[in-house]
Every structure is written in C-alpha cells, then in structure tokens.
Amino acid sequence: MSREIDYGNLMHSAMRGLIRTVLQEVADRGLPGNHHFFITFDTNHPGAQLADWLRDRYPGEMTVVMQHWYDNLDVGEDGFGITLNFGDAPEPLYIPYDAIETFVDPSVEFGLRFETAEDSDDDDGPSLVEDDEEEASNERADAKPSEGDVVSLDSFRK
C-alpha cells in the first residue's frame, strides 16, 4: 500500500487557517490602518449562504470587499458570517473557508489563490498573489482585484 503526504490539501488547510486568524483579529479589534480585503468565493458552494438575488446576479463566483462598512463579523471554525452593504442594502452572507477562491489585502500586496485541479495541472496548492489594486468601497461586490505577479509555491520547493 502506497501512501503519500497530500501537501496541496495541507497547504489549503494552513492558508484557510491563516484567513480565519486574520478575520478573528479583525472581529476582535477592527481593520487596522489601510488594510482591506477582496474575498472571492464560490457562490454555488453548498455551505455558502447569500440572498437569492445575489446568487442570481453572481452565478459561480462573487468578490466582496471588506473595507469601510461591514457589520456582524462572526468568525467560526468552518466559515465566517458578515453583513455587507450592497447599494445601501445590508445583506448577511456566510462564506465557508473552503468556498474561498482568492483572499487579497491590496494595502500590503498580499494575496492567496486557492487553485483547483481545473485551474492548474501542475499545482494543487494555493499560490501567493501580489496585488496592486487601489482602494474600493464595500458596494463593489463584483470588484476584481488585479492579479499582479503570481508566485507559485512550487518555486520554493526543492
């Protein structure tokens, strides 16, 4: 019987743990300085909870911006709940960590991209993403952070 260490899934778990830790710190202390997040997630993920009109408007994926106004940030073990403003209409969302496709903090040029087998034949793990996106408001639910330079974790493996 052949066993292998599944580094790709281990990295996914570690990076989602990092997101959970960052969000918990924000829930406890607020967003420091110029930090803000672009979070792209799979709206079809079975655990994702969002209004039907949002799911209809963003079939497949949606990018939300966590910056000037957010409320009810509740960080859990498997995902987080948050209320964001969509055109002056507050809407609650629940986003499981494993539904997250990208997590970007453009204020410090930090980002993660969770690739699937469909995204890449070479790498099953997350990639680090540098981002040059300027500030945006929470109302830009469809905002896409630019994809700057991508540094694959493969380049650091020996």
C-alpha positions, 0 to 999 in steps of 0.5 A: 500500500502506497501512501503519500503526504497530500501537501496541496490539501495541507497547504489549503488547510494552513492558508484557510487557517491563516484567513480565519486568524486574520478575520478573528483579529479583525472581529476582535479589534477592527481593520487596522490602518489601510488594510482591506480585503477582496474575498472571492468565493464560490457562490454555488458552494453548498455551505455558502449562504447569500440572498437569492438575488445575489446568487442570481446576479453572481452565478459561480463566483462573487468578490466582496470587499471588506473595507469601510462598512461591514457589520456582524463579523462572526468568525467560526471554525468552518466559515465566517458570517458578515453583513455587507452593504450592497447599494445601501442594502445590508445583506448577511452572507456566510462564506465557508473557508473552503468556498474561498477562491482568492483572499487579497489585502491590496494595502500590503500586496498580499494575496492567496489563490486557492487553485483547483485541479481545473485551474492548474495541472501542475499545482494543487496548492494555493499560490501567493498573489501580489496585488496592486489594486487601489482602494474600493468601497464595500458596494463593489461586490463584483470588484476584481482585484488585479492579479499582479505577479503570481508566485507559485509555491512550487518555486520554493520547493526543492 
